[in-house]
Amino acid sequence: MHMRKDKFVLGAGGLLTGAVNGLFGGGGGMIVVPFLTAVAKKPPLSAHATAILVILPVSLVSGIFYLINGYFDAEMFVAISAGVTFGGFLGARALNLLSAGEATVIFAAVMFAAGIRMIF
């Protein structure tokens, strides 16, 4: 019974993550990383790595809906894709060099900066 409850909680976290990502076109990682560390009690580095893989399918699904509804900008996509791909590679490599505490502090700082930026 305990395992069933855990799967339900993880599924509910996934639902929230998908909804946030679909609604805002991103940001699911800001939900799933704290969820995995606080609720699922996963180590921060595992939570960050899992978040990246979890966001891939939800981003694809959300992207398809954005494309269907005419929100897609091909020129912007081409210009940004190379940088995002290379940046993702560098970030994944850097994650191996960080302690769990360092990764958590950097993630919190980025989330804080994004929140402040959105307010102003």
C-alpha positions in Angstrom: 0.0 0.0 0.0 2.9 2.4 0.8 4.3 1.9 -2.7 0.9 2.8 -4.2 0.8 6.0 -2.2 4.3 6.9 -3.3 3.4 6.4 -7.0 0.3 8.5 -6.5 2.3 11.3 -5.0 4.9 11.1 -7.8 2.1 11.1 -10.4 0.5 14.2 -8.8 3.9 16.0 -8.8 4.2 15.0 -12.5 0.8 16.4 -13.2 1.6 19.7 -11.6 5.0 19.9 -13.4 3.4 19.1 -16.8 0.6 21.7 -16.2 3.2 24.4 -15.3 5.4 23.6 -18.2 2.4 23.5 -20.6 1.0 26.8 -19.3 4.2 28.8 -19.3 6.2 27.0 -22.0 8.8 26.0 -19.5 9.5 26.2 -15.8 8.6 22.6 -15.0 12.1 22.1 -13.6 11.4 24.8 -11.0 8.6 22.5 -9.7 10.0 19.1 -10.2 13.5 19.7 -8.6 12.1 20.9 -5.2 9.4 18.3 -5.4 11.9 15.5 -5.9 14.2 16.7 -3.1 11.6 17.7 -0.5 8.7 15.2 -1.1 10.4 12.2 -2.8 13.6 12.7 -0.6 15.9 12.3 -3.6 19.5 13.7 -3.6 19.8 17.1 -5.3 22.0 15.9 -8.1 19.6 13.0 -8.9 16.7 15.4 -8.8 18.3 17.8 -11.2 19.2 15.0 -13.7 15.8 13.4 -13.4 14.1 16.8 -13.9 15.9 17.2 -17.3 14.7 13.9 -18.5 11.2 14.4 -17.2 10.9 17.8 -18.9 11.8 16.4 -22.3 8.5 14.6 -23.1 6.4 17.3 -21.5 8.2 20.0 -23.5 7.7 18.0 -26.7 3.9 17.6 -26.0 3.6 21.3 -25.1 5.7 22.3 -28.1 3.3 20.4 -30.5 0.4 22.3 -29.0 2.2 25.6 -29.4 3.1 24.7 -33.0 -0.5 23.7 -33.8 -1.8 27.0 -32.4 0.6 29.1 -34.4 2.9 30.3 -31.6 6.0 28.8 -33.0 8.7 31.1 -34.5 11.0 29.1 -36.8 13.6 31.9 -37.1 13.9 32.2 -33.3 14.0 28.4 -33.0 16.9 28.0 -35.3 18.9 30.9 -33.7 18.4 29.7 -30.2 18.7 25.9 -30.7 22.4 25.8 -31.2 23.1 27.8 -28.0 20.6 25.8 -26.0 22.1 22.5 -27.1 25.7 23.5 -26.4 24.6 25.1 -23.1 22.8 22.0 -22.1 25.9 19.9 -22.8 28.0 22.3 -20.7 25.5 22.4 -17.8 25.3 18.6 -17.7 29.1 18.3 -17.6 29.2 21.0 -14.9 26.7 19.1 -12.8 29.3 16.3 -12.3 31.7 18.8 -10.9 29.3 20.3 -8.2 28.4 19.0 -4.8 24.8 18.6 -3.9 24.9 21.7 -1.8 26.5 23.8 -4.6 23.9 22.6 -7.1 21.1 23.5 -4.7 22.5 27.0 -4.1 23.0 27.7 -7.8 19.5 26.4 -8.6 18.0 28.5 -5.8 19.9 31.6 -7.0 18.7 31.1 -10.6 15.1 30.7 -9.4 15.3 33.8 -7.2 16.8 35.8 -10.1 14.1 34.7 -12.5 11.4 35.6 -9.9 12.8 39.0 -9.4 13.2 39.5 -13.1 9.5 38.6 -13.7 8.4 41.0 -11.0 10.3 43.9 -12.5 
